Amino acid sequence: MKCIHLDFHTSPAIDGIGTQFNKAEFTKTVKEAKIDLMTVFAKCHHGYCYYPTKVGKVHPGLKFNLLKEQIEAIHDAGAEAPIYITMGWSKLDADEHPEWHHIDFWKKAPIHFGTPPSDNIDTPISDCSWTTLCPVGPYKQHLIDITKEVCEQFDTRDGVFYDICFMKDACVCESCKAGMKEMGLDPDNYEDAKKYYKIKRIELMKELTGLVHQYTPGAPVFYNGGADQNRPEYHPYQTHYELEDLPTAWGGYDLMPLRAKFFEKYGKKFWGMTGKFHHAWGEFGGFKNKDALKYECADMVSIGASISVGDHLHPLGKLDDSTYAVVGYAFDYTSKIEKYSENTKAYTDLAIWMSHNYDADMGCSKMIQLMHLEFDLVESGDDISGYKCIVLPDTVKLSKKDKKAISDYVSNGGALIVSGAGGFEEIGINIKGRSEYDLDYISCDIDEITTPFLSYTKAYIAECEGEVLARVYEPYFNRTFRHFCGHKNTPFKTEPASYPALVKNGNVVYIAHPVFTAYNSSGNYVLERYIKKAFELVYKKNIEFSYYPSCARVRVRRSKKDSFYAVHMLYAPPINRGNVCLLEDFPPLYNTEIKLSVPETVKRVTLVPQDKEIAFSQVDGKVIFTVDKMELHQLIVIEY
């Protein structure tokens, strides 16, 4: 599914709202750009509505029912039109109802996003400036009333999108404090405030989703900010997930795959979300390279996600021709490959056991992608028996039941890569503590690097069974004003520490440093090679390349109902310009040989969308073929 999230946060100082809206022209643009869904606005962050309302206030510059006309135009194009309602930010409501403000637990002051408010109304604002609202008490009723009004005026079968739903983890506004006291909780206790925050937001989600479904059973409902792998309590009342990961603005191009793999596990539809902008939301006149958008769309397809591209409608209501030329270019390509992503799952024998620590999980995900491997995510309670190798990155916390499951997995021949604090006695790793030093070094021959190299962190001290393959070297002292050496870090002593850095015991590898966290923050080349070496000790890749650059990516998916594998090759080196991560160059790759382990007898190998069969062989359980030329993205369909 190819979607547009059409922002329309429009200042009351602008008049003539929607005066250039033309229904037939709007329909034509949506249809020609091959858009399947476009989210349109009932109420925006400025606090105004775009339809006749008795609950809120119509935008002062709007003279007709713009939302109704947009929905009809989108439906005329054969597309869906979910309705957007702001939740956390509404400037009009924030100005008129200071009692609705979300009050920070620690600062005891309203939470602002962007440029802080100023008493001088002529103070320049370089970015947005929103005061966050708390959906408890009277403001909760306002949201319920708006939702009911929207459901009564419009057909909401295409869904409702609530925005800015979870900005913090506690609130001490007067409504929340009174509610906590009624519930026997202490408003001055942070843990109690967090508990109440969760309770009330879950209640609100249940009530709003239930209300929408009273009018249109089964309609899609999403709460933006709730698609967070570390907030599972907010998942049940969302019918699908939209993963807002604008790679140019935050997270880069390796963020979405990790999140997508988490949400794919639970069977609900999920969308990747990028933007048409050069940078981020609301950038009028900002355009992304059309091939960069094509890459991002192909990347979403390659991980089984639907596609959502953010745009911002001009106040006069006309879709921007330049924007939809770029969008249409990317969506045209996507329409030729997306069917090979539907009803598929990642084809892999490697899994990351989630630590739910951002740096540890992200560093591990980046490393695996850099090694051109596919992976799944697992956690407590999941069946891990089908994997050849599982990685426990840095800070994994395991219950007794988890340790038993992992011990059984290892006993049955499964390989395990453990780093940092994740070790435990049942697998021969007895962690005694953490190094007293701020940073230390690792001695492990990595090609020409034969002297100790900086770890960018410090080791855990562990007694381990097995063969020691790398040693920790401690510095002379911690770097303080009492004693420091040179510009950066203290040199290493000439003798190794008494505890190891890397140990192999059968099919278990233990890395004493939290290497994935260190890699995510440092990106160090030698550390990268060290981690690769640890993988190679116990894990044999199920896909191999003759040559494939480090920033190229591969995704392998297997159809759940048809007899094919889909191999996605992607290559575009990201570069930083200003404060933006860009894809600008798309150099071709030539004569790339690929070997993929598959158990079935392969019938044909086809390049898509070229619809060109290519030669292959199958030797020792591997299908082997060569892609003569690949540029930006290449899909290879392997039928069996």
C-alpha positions as CSV (number, residue, x, y, z in Angstrom):
1,M,0.0,0.0,0.0
2,K,1.3,3.4,-1.0
3,C,0.2,6.2,1.3
4,I,0.5,9.9,1.7
5,H,0.3,11.6,5.2
6,L,-1.0,15.0,4.2
7,D,-0.2,17.4,7.0
8,F,-2.3,20.6,7.1
9,H,-1.2,22.6,10.2
10,T,-2.3,26.0,9.1
11,S,-2.0,29.4,10.9
12,P,-5.1,31.4,11.6
13,A,-3.2,34.4,10.2
14,I,-3.5,33.0,6.7
15,D,-6.7,33.6,4.8
16,G,-8.2,32.0,1.7
17,I,-7.9,28.5,3.1
18,G,-8.7,25.9,0.4
19,T,-9.5,28.5,-2.3
20,Q,-7.4,26.7,-4.9
21,F,-8.8,23.3,-4.0
22,N,-10.3,21.7,-7.1
23,K,-11.9,18.3,-6.6
24,A,-11.3,17.0,-10.1
25,E,-7.7,18.1,-10.1
26,F,-7.1,16.7,-6.6
27,T,-8.5,13.3,-7.7
28,K,-6.4,13.4,-10.9
29,T,-3.2,14.0,-8.9
30,V,-3.9,11.2,-6.4
31,K,-4.7,8.8,-9.2
32,E,-1.7,9.6,-11.4
33,A,0.7,9.3,-8.5
34,K,-0.7,5.8,-7.8
35,I,-1.6,6.7,-4.2
36,D,-3.7,4.1,-2.4
37,L,-4.3,6.1,0.8
38,M,-4.1,9.8,1.8
39,T,-4.6,10.9,5.4
40,V,-6.5,14.2,5.6
41,F,-7.2,16.6,8.5
42,A,-10.1,17.2,10.8
43,K,-8.1,19.2,13.3
44,C,-4.5,20.5,13.2
45,H,-1.8,21.5,15.7
46,H,-2.9,25.1,15.4
47,G,-6.2,23.9,17.0
48,Y,-8.5,24.6,14.1
49,C,-11.0,22.3,12.3
50,Y,-11.5,21.9,8.5
51,Y,-15.2,21.0,8.6
52,P,-18.3,22.5,10.2
53,T,-17.9,21.9,13.9
54,K,-19.8,22.6,17.1
55,V,-17.1,21.0,19.4
56,G,-14.1,22.9,18.1
57,K,-13.5,26.0,16.0
58,V,-13.4,26.2,12.2
59,H,-10.3,27.8,10.8
60,P,-11.2,31.5,10.4
61,G,-9.9,31.5,6.8
62,L,-12.0,28.5,5.7
63,K,-15.5,29.1,4.1
64,F,-16.5,25.5,3.1
65,N,-16.3,21.9,4.2
66,L,-12.7,21.2,3.0
67,L,-12.4,17.8,4.7
68,K,-15.6,16.5,3.1
69,E,-14.4,17.6,-0.4
70,Q,-11.0,16.1,0.1
71,I,-12.4,12.7,1.2
72,E,-14.7,12.6,-1.8
73,A,-11.9,13.5,-4.1
74,I,-9.7,10.8,-2.7
75,H,-12.5,8.2,-2.9
76,D,-13.1,9.2,-6.5
77,A,-9.5,8.3,-7.2
78,G,-10.1,4.8,-5.7
79,A,-8.0,5.5,-2.6
80,E,-8.7,5.5,1.1
81,A,-8.9,8.7,3.3
82,P,-8.2,8.2,7.0
83,I,-9.0,11.3,9.2
84,Y,-6.4,13.0,11.3
85,I,-7.1,14.4,14.7
86,T,-4.4,16.1,16.8
87,M,-4.1,15.1,20.4
88,G,-1.0,16.3,22.1
89,W,-0.5,19.7,20.4
90,S,-3.3,22.2,19.8
91,K,-2.2,25.9,20.1
92,L,-5.7,27.3,20.3
93,D,-6.6,24.9,23.1
94,A,-3.3,25.5,24.9
95,D,-3.9,29.3,24.8
96,E,-7.5,29.1,25.9
97,H,-7.1,26.4,28.5
98,P,-3.9,26.5,30.4
99,E,-5.4,24.0,32.8
100,W,-5.1,21.4,30.0
101,H,-1.3,21.8,29.8
102,H,0.8,18.7,30.3
103,I,2.9,19.6,33.4
104,D,6.4,18.1,33.6
105,F,6.9,16.0,36.8
106,W,10.4,17.4,37.5
107,K,10.1,21.0,36.3
108,K,6.5,21.5,37.5
109,A,6.0,23.5,34.3
110,P,4.3,23.1,31.0
111,I,6.1,20.9,28.4
112,H,7.0,22.9,25.3
113,F,8.3,21.5,22.0
114,G,10.5,23.5,19.7
115,T,11.1,27.2,20.3
116,P,10.1,28.1,23.9
117,P,7.2,30.6,24.2
118,S,8.1,34.3,24.6
119,D,6.3,37.3,26.0
120,N,7.6,39.2,23.0
121,I,5.2,38.1,20.2
122,D,7.7,39.3,17.6
123,T,10.5,37.0,18.8
124,P,11.6,35.0,15.7
125,I,10.7,31.3,15.7
126,S,13.1,29.1,13.7
127,D,11.2,25.9,14.2
128,C,7.8,25.0,15.6
129,S,6.5,26.0,19.1
130,W,3.9,23.8,20.6
131,T,2.7,23.4,24.2
132,T,1.8,19.8,25.0
133,L,-1.7,19.0,26.3
134,C,-2.7,16.3,28.8
135,P,-5.6,14.1,27.6
136,V,-7.0,13.7,31.1
137,G,-9.9,15.5,32.6
138,P,-11.8,18.1,30.5
139,Y,-9.4,17.8,27.6
140,K,-10.1,14.0,27.4
141,Q,-13.8,14.9,27.0
142,H,-13.0,17.3,24.3
143,L,-11.1,14.6,22.3
144,I,-14.1,12.2,22.8
145,D,-16.5,14.9,21.6
146,I,-14.4,15.7,18.5
147,T,-14.1,12.0,17.7
148,K,-17.8,11.5,18.0
149,E,-18.6,14.5,15.8
150,V,-16.2,13.3,13.1
151,C,-17.7,9.8,13.2
152,E,-21.2,11.3,12.9
153,Q,-20.3,13.6,10.0
154,F,-18.0,11.3,8.0
155,D,-17.7,7.7,7.0
156,T,-14.7,6.6,9.1
157,R,-14.2,3.2,7.6
158,D,-10.8,4.3,6.3
159,G,-9.7,5.0,9.8
160,V,-8.7,7.7,12.3
161,F,-5.1,8.9,13.0
162,Y,-4.4,10.5,16.4
163,D,-1.2,12.4,16.6
164,I,1.2,13.4,19.4
165,C,-0.1,10.9,21.9
166,F,2.8,10.0,24.1
167,M,5.3,12.8,24.6
168,K,6.5,12.1,28.2
169,D,6.0,9.4,30.8
170,A,4.4,11.4,33.6
171,C,2.2,14.4,34.2
172,V,1.3,16.4,37.3
173,C,-1.4,18.8,36.0
174,E,-4.3,19.4,38.4
175,S,-6.5,16.8,36.7
176,C,-3.8,14.1,37.0
177,K,-2.9,15.0,40.6
178,A,-6.6,14.8,41.6
179,G,-7.0,11.5,39.8
180,M,-3.9,10.0,41.4
181,K,-5.2,10.9,44.8
182,E,-8.5,9.3,44.1
183,M,-6.7,6.2,43.0
184,G,-4.5,6.1,46.2
185,L,-1.4,7.2,44.3
186,D,1.1,9.9,45.4
187,P,1.4,12.8,42.9
188,D,4.9,13.5,44.4
189,N,6.1,10.0,43.7
190,Y,7.6,9.6,40.2
191,E,6.8,5.9,39.9
192,D,3.2,6.6,40.9
193,A,2.9,9.4,38.4
194,K,4.3,7.1,35.6
195,K,1.8,4.4,36.6
196,Y,-1.1,6.8,36.4
197,Y,0.1,8.2,33.1
198,K,0.0,4.7,31.5
199,I,-3.4,3.8,33.1
200,K,-5.1,7.0,31.8
201,R,-3.7,6.8,28.3
202,I,-4.6,3.2,27.9
203,E,-8.1,4.0,29.1
204,L,-8.3,6.8,26.6
205,M,-7.1,4.6,23.7
206,K,-9.6,1.9,24.7
207,E,-12.4,4.5,24.8
208,L,-11.5,6.3,21.5
209,T,-10.9,3.1,19.6
210,G,-14.2,1.7,21.0
211,L,-16.0,4.9,20.0
212,V,-14.7,4.8,16.4
213,H,-15.7,1.1,16.1
214,Q,-19.2,1.8,17.3
215,Y,-19.7,3.8,14.1
216,T,-17.5,1.7,11.8
217,P,-16.5,-1.7,13.2
218,G,-13.0,-2.7,12.5
219,A,-11.9,0.7,11.2
220,P,-8.1,1.3,11.4
221,V,-7.1,3.4,14.4
222,F,-3.6,4.5,15.1
223,Y,-2.0,6.6,17.9
224,N,1.2,8.2,16.7
225,G,4.0,7.8,19.3
226,G,2.6,4.5,20.4
227,A,4.5,2.5,17.8
228,D,7.4,2.0,20.2
229,Q,8.9,-1.4,20.8
230,N,9.7,-0.3,24.4
231,R,6.0,0.6,25.1
232,P,4.1,-2.6,24.5
233,E,1.3,-1.4,26.9
234,Y,0.2,1.0,24.1
235,H,-0.1,-1.6,21.4
236,P,-3.4,-3.5,22.0
237,Y,-5.8,-0.7,20.9
238,Q,-4.0,0.2,17.7
239,T,-5.1,-1.7,14.7
240,H,-1.9,-1.1,12.8
241,Y,1.5,0.7,13.2
242,E,2.9,3.6,11.4
243,L,6.7,3.9,12.0
244,E,7.6,7.5,11.8
245,D,11.3,7.3,10.9
246,L,12.3,10.2,8.6
247,P,15.8,9.1,7.7
248,T,17.0,12.5,6.6
249,A,15.9,14.1,9.9
250,W,16.5,11.5,12.6
251,G,17.8,7.9,12.9
252,G,19.3,7.6,9.5
253,Y,18.7,4.7,7.1
254,D,19.3,1.9,9.6
255,L,16.6,2.8,12.1
256,M,13.4,1.6,10.5
257,P,14.5,-2.0,9.8
258,L,15.0,-2.7,13.5
259,R,11.6,-1.3,14.4
260,A,9.8,-2.9,11.5
261,K,11.1,-6.3,12.4
262,F,9.7,-5.9,15.9
263,F,6.2,-4.9,14.8
264,E,6.2,-7.5,12.0
265,K,6.2,-10.2,14.7
266,Y,2.7,-9.4,15.9
267,G,0.7,-9.9,12.8
268,K,-0.7,-6.4,12.4
269,K,-0.1,-4.3,9.3
270,F,2.7,-1.8,9.6
271,W,3.9,1.1,7.5
272,G,7.2,2.8,7.2
273,M,7.1,6.5,7.1
274,T,9.4,8.9,5.4
275,G,8.9,12.4,4.0
276,K,9.0,14.2,0.7
277,F,11.0,16.9,2.3
278,H,14.7,17.6,2.1
279,H,14.7,17.6,5.9
280,A,11.6,17.1,8.0
281,W,7.9,17.9,8.5
282,G,6.4,21.1,7.3
283,E,9.3,22.2,5.1
284,F,7.5,24.1,2.4
285,G,9.6,24.2,-0.8
286,G,11.8,21.4,0.5
287,F,12.2,18.5,-2.0
288,K,13.9,15.1,-1.7
289,N,15.9,13.7,-4.6
290,K,13.4,11.5,-6.5
291,D,15.8,8.6,-6.5
292,A,16.3,8.9,-2.8
293,L,12.6,8.6,-2.3
294,K,12.5,5.7,-4.7
295,Y,15.2,4.0,-2.6
296,E,13.3,4.6,0.6
297,C,10.1,3.2,-0.8
298,A,12.0,0.1,-2.1
299,D,13.6,-0.3,1.3
300,M,10.2,-0.3,3.0
301,V,8.9,-2.9,0.6
302,S,12.0,-5.0,1.2
303,I,11.1,-5.3,4.9
304,G,7.5,-6.1,4.3
305,A,6.1,-2.6,5.2
306,S,3.5,-0.5,3.5
307,I,4.8,2.9,2.5
308,S,3.8,6.3,3.9
309,V,5.3,9.5,2.6
310,G,4.7,12.8,4.5
311,D,3.7,15.9,2.7
312,H,2.3,19.3,3.9
313,L,-0.6,20.8,1.9
314,H,-0.3,24.5,1.0
315,P,-3.0,26.6,2.8
316,L,-4.8,27.3,-0.4
317,G,-5.5,23.6,-0.8
318,K,-3.7,22.7,-4.0
319,L,-1.5,19.6,-4.1
320,D,2.0,20.6,-5.2
321,D,2.8,19.5,-8.8
322,S,6.5,19.1,-8.1
323,T,6.0,17.1,-5.0
324,Y,3.6,14.6,-6.7
325,A,6.0,14.3,-9.7
326,V,8.6,13.0,-7.3
327,V,6.1,10.9,-5.3
328,G,4.6,9.5,-8.6
329,Y,8.1,8.5,-9.8
330,A,8.8,6.6,-6.6
331,F,5.3,5.0,-6.3
332,D,5.4,3.9,-10.0
333,Y,8.5,1.9,-9.3
334,T,7.0,0.6,-6.0
335,S,3.9,-0.6,-7.7
336,K,6.0,-2.9,-9.9
337,I,7.6,-4.7,-7.0
338,E,5.3,-4.5,-4.0
339,K,3.4,-7.7,-4.7
340,Y,6.5,-9.7,-3.9
341,S,6.5,-8.3,-0.4
342,E,2.9,-9.1,0.5
343,N,2.4,-12.2,2.7
344,T,6.1,-12.7,3.1
345,K,8.4,-13.1,6.1
346,A,12.1,-12.6,6.6
347,Y,14.1,-15.7,5.6
348,T,16.8,-16.1,8.2
349,D,18.4,-18.4,10.8
350,L,19.8,-15.5,12.8
351,A,18.0,-13.6,15.6
352,I,18.7,-10.7,18.0
353,W,17.3,-11.2,21.5
354,M,16.1,-7.7,22.2
355,S,17.6,-5.9,25.2
356,H,15.2,-3.0,24.8
357,N,18.2,-0.7,25.2
358,Y,18.3,1.6,22.1
359,D,22.1,1.7,21.6
360,A,22.6,-2.0,22.2
361,D,19.8,-3.2,19.9
362,M,20.6,-0.5,17.2
363,G,24.3,-1.2,17.3
364,C,23.6,-5.0,16.9
365,S,21.1,-4.4,14.1
366,K,23.6,-2.1,12.3
367,M,26.4,-4.6,12.5
368,I,24.2,-7.4,11.1
369,Q,23.0,-5.3,8.3
370,L,26.6,-4.2,7.6
371,M,27.5,-7.9,7.3
372,H,24.7,-8.3,4.7
373,L,22.6,-10.6,6.8
374,E,18.9,-10.9,7.4
375,F,17.7,-11.3,11.0
376,D,14.6,-11.6,13.2
377,L,14.0,-10.2,16.7
378,V,13.1,-12.5,19.6
379,E,12.5,-11.9,23.3
380,S,11.1,-13.7,26.3
381,G,8.6,-16.4,25.5
382,D,9.4,-16.7,21.8
383,D,10.2,-20.0,20.2
384,I,13.9,-19.9,19.4
385,S,14.4,-23.5,18.3
386,G,14.4,-22.7,14.6
387,Y,17.5,-20.4,14.7
388,K,21.1,-21.4,14.1
389,C,22.4,-18.4,16.0
390,I,21.1,-15.9,18.6
391,V,22.8,-12.7,19.7
392,L,22.3,-11.3,23.2
393,P,23.5,-7.7,22.9
394,D,25.1,-5.9,25.9
395,T,22.3,-5.3,28.4
396,V,19.9,-8.2,28.0
397,K,18.1,-9.1,31.2
398,L,17.0,-12.7,31.5
399,S,14.6,-14.4,33.8
400,K,15.2,-17.9,35.1
401,K,12.8,-19.2,32.5
402,D,14.7,-17.4,29.7
403,K,18.1,-18.8,30.9
404,K,16.6,-22.3,30.9
405,A,15.3,-21.8,27.3
406,I,18.7,-20.4,26.1
407,S,20.6,-23.2,27.9
408,D,18.4,-25.8,26.2
409,Y,18.9,-24.1,22.9
410,V,22.7,-24.2,23.3
411,S,22.5,-27.9,24.4
412,N,20.6,-28.7,21.2
413,G,23.3,-27.2,19.0
414,G,22.2,-23.6,18.8
415,A,25.0,-21.0,18.5
416,L,25.1,-18.0,20.9
417,I,26.9,-14.7,20.8
418,V,26.7,-12.9,24.1
419,S,28.2,-9.5,25.0
420,G,28.5,-7.3,28.0
421,A,26.1,-8.1,30.9
422,G,24.2,-10.8,29.1
423,G,26.2,-13.8,30.3
424,F,25.1,-16.3,32.9
425,E,26.5,-19.4,34.7
426,E,24.4,-22.0,32.9
427,I,26.3,-21.3,29.7
428,G,29.7,-21.0,31.3
429,I,29.9,-17.3,31.8
430,N,30.1,-16.0,35.4
431,I,30.1,-12.2,35.5
432,K,31.8,-10.9,38.6
433,G,31.5,-7.2,38.0
434,R,32.6,-4.3,35.8
435,S,36.1,-2.8,35.2
436,E,37.0,0.1,37.5
437,Y,38.5,2.0,34.5
438,D,36.6,4.5,32.3
439,L,38.0,3.0,29.0
440,D,40.2,0.0,28.2
441,Y,41.7,-1.8,25.3
442,I,41.4,-5.2,23.5
443,S,44.3,-7.3,22.2
444,C,43.1,-9.4,19.3
445,D,44.9,-9.6,15.9
446,I,42.6,-7.9,13.3
447,D,44.4,-8.0,10.0
448,E,47.4,-5.6,10.4
449,I,46.2,-4.4,13.8
450,T,48.3,-6.5,16.2
451,T,48.6,-4.1,19.2
452,P,45.8,-3.4,21.7
453,F,43.0,-1.2,20.2
454,L,40.6,1.1,22.1
455,S,37.3,-0.5,23.0
456,Y,35.4,2.8,23.4
457,T,33.9,1.4,26.6
458,K,35.0,-0.9,29.5
459,A,34.8,-4.6,30.0
460,Y,32.7,-6.7,32.3
461,I,34.9,-9.0,34.5
462,A,33.9,-12.6,33.9
463,E,35.1,-16.1,34.6
464,C,34.5,-18.0,31.5
465,E,34.9,-21.6,30.4
466,G,36.6,-22.2,27.0
467,E,39.4,-20.8,24.8
468,V,40.5,-17.2,25.4
469,L,40.8,-15.5,22.0
470,A,41.3,-11.9,23.1
471,R,42.6,-10.1,26.2
472,V,41.6,-6.9,28.0
473,Y,44.4,-4.3,28.5
474,E,43.7,-1.8,31.2
475,P,44.9,1.9,31.2
476,Y,47.4,3.2,33.7
477,F,44.6,5.2,35.4
478,N,41.3,6.9,34.9
479,R,41.4,10.3,33.3
480,T,40.7,12.9,36.0
481,F,42.2,16.2,37.1
482,R,44.4,14.2,39.5
483,H,46.1,12.5,36.5
484,F,45.5,12.5,32.8
485,C,47.6,11.9,29.8
486,G,47.4,13.7,26.5
487,H,44.3,14.8,24.7
488,K,42.0,11.8,24.9
489,N,42.5,8.6,26.8
490,T,45.1,7.1,29.0
491,P,47.5,4.6,27.3
492,F,47.4,0.9,28.1
493,K,49.6,-1.0,30.4
494,T,52.0,-3.5,28.9
495,E,50.6,-6.6,30.6
496,P,47.0,-7.9,30.0
497,A,44.3,-7.9,32.7
498,S,43.5,-11.1,34.5
499,Y,40.1,-11.4,32.8
500,P,39.4,-12.1,29.1
501,A,37.9,-10.0,26.3
502,L,36.7,-12.8,24.0
503,V,36.1,-16.4,24.8
504,K,34.8,-19.3,22.7
505,N,33.3,-22.3,24.5
506,G,31.9,-24.8,22.0
507,N,29.0,-23.0,20.2
508,V,29.0,-20.0,22.7
509,V,31.0,-16.8,22.2
510,Y,31.3,-14.3,25.0
511,I,32.5,-10.7,24.3
512,A,33.3,-9.0,27.6
513,H,32.6,-5.5,26.3
514,P,29.2,-3.9,25.4
515,V,30.5,-3.8,21.9
516,F,27.2,-3.0,20.1
517,T,26.6,0.0,22.3
518,A,30.2,1.1,21.6
519,Y,29.8,0.6,17.9
520,N,26.6,2.5,17.7
521,S,28.2,5.5,19.3
522,S,31.7,5.3,17.7
523,G,31.3,3.4,14.4
524,N,34.9,2.3,14.8
525,Y,36.3,0.2,12.0
526,V,38.5,-2.0,14.1
527,L,35.7,-2.7,16.6
528,E,33.5,-3.6,13.6
529,R,36.1,-6.1,12.4
530,Y,36.4,-7.5,15.9
531,I,32.6,-8.1,16.1
532,K,32.6,-9.7,12.7
533,K,35.3,-12.1,13.9
534,A,33.2,-13.1,16.9
535,F,30.3,-13.9,14.6
536,E,32.5,-16.0,12.3
537,L,33.5,-18.2,15.2
538,V,30.1,-19.8,15.5
539,Y,27.9,-18.6,12.6
540,K,28.0,-19.5,9.0
541,K,26.2,-17.1,6.7
542,N,23.2,-18.4,4.7
543,I,23.9,-15.7,2.0
544,E,27.2,-14.8,0.4
545,F,28.3,-12.2,-2.1
546,S,31.4,-12.0,-4.3
547,Y,31.6,-8.3,-3.5
548,Y,29.1,-6.1,-1.8
549,P,29.9,-2.6,-0.3
550,S,29.4,-2.1,3.4
551,C,26.6,0.4,3.0
552,A,24.8,-1.8,0.6
553,R,21.9,-3.7,2.1
554,V,20.2,-7.0,1.5
555,R,16.8,-8.4,2.6
556,V,15.6,-11.9,1.9
557,R,12.0,-12.7,2.2
558,R,10.0,-15.9,1.7
559,S,6.4,-16.1,0.6
560,K,4.0,-17.5,3.1
561,K,1.6,-18.8,0.5
562,D,3.5,-19.0,-2.8
563,S,6.7,-20.9,-3.8
564,F,9.3,-18.1,-4.0
565,Y,12.0,-16.2,-2.2
566,A,12.5,-12.4,-2.8
567,V,16.0,-11.1,-2.5
568,H,16.2,-7.3,-2.3
569,M,19.6,-5.6,-3.1
570,L,19.9,-2.0,-2.2
571,Y,22.9,0.3,-2.6
572,A,23.1,4.1,-2.0
573,P,25.9,5.5,0.1
574,P,24.5,8.0,2.6
575,I,26.4,11.3,3.0
576,N,26.0,14.1,5.6
577,R,25.5,17.6,4.3
578,G,24.6,20.3,6.8
579,N,22.4,18.6,9.4
580,V,20.8,16.2,6.9
581,C,21.7,12.6,5.9
582,L,21.2,12.4,2.2
583,L,21.2,9.8,-0.6
584,E,22.5,11.6,-3.7
585,D,24.7,9.1,-5.6
586,F,23.5,5.7,-6.8
587,P,26.6,4.0,-8.2
588,P,26.0,0.8,-10.1
589,L,27.4,-2.6,-9.0
590,Y,28.5,-5.1,-11.7
591,N,28.8,-8.8,-11.8
592,T,27.7,-9.5,-8.2
593,E,27.6,-13.3,-7.5
594,I,25.1,-14.4,-4.9
595,K,24.9,-17.7,-3.1
596,L,21.8,-18.3,-1.0
597,S,21.1,-21.5,1.0
598,V,17.7,-22.8,0.3
599,P,16.3,-26.3,0.9
600,E,14.0,-26.5,-2.2
601,T,14.9,-27.3,-5.8
602,V,14.9,-24.0,-7.6
603,K,13.0,-23.7,-11.0
604,R,13.9,-20.2,-12.1
605,V,15.5,-16.9,-11.0
606,T,14.1,-13.7,-12.4
607,L,15.0,-10.0,-12.2
608,V,12.1,-7.8,-11.3
609,P,10.7,-5.4,-12.5
610,Q,12.7,-6.3,-15.7
611,D,10.9,-9.7,-15.9
612,K,14.2,-11.1,-17.1
613,E,15.2,-14.7,-16.3
614,I,18.9,-15.2,-15.5
615,A,21.1,-18.3,-15.4
616,F,21.6,-20.1,-12.1
617,S,23.0,-23.3,-10.6
618,Q,22.3,-25.2,-7.4
619,V,25.2,-26.8,-5.6
620,D,25.3,-28.3,-2.1
621,G,22.0,-26.6,-1.1
622,K,22.9,-23.2,-2.4
623,V,21.3,-21.4,-5.4
624,I,24.1,-19.5,-7.2
625,F,23.5,-16.7,-9.7
626,T,25.1,-13.4,-10.9
627,V,23.4,-10.0,-11.2
628,D,25.2,-8.4,-14.1
629,K,24.2,-4.8,-13.1
630,M,22.4,-3.4,-10.1
631,E,21.6,0.2,-9.6
632,L,19.8,1.6,-6.5
633,H,17.6,-1.4,-6.0
634,Q,17.2,-4.8,-7.6
635,L,14.6,-7.5,-6.7
636,I,15.5,-11.1,-7.6
637,V,12.6,-13.6,-7.4
638,I,13.7,-17.2,-6.8
639,E,10.9,-19.7,-7.6
640,Y,10.9,-23.3,-6.5
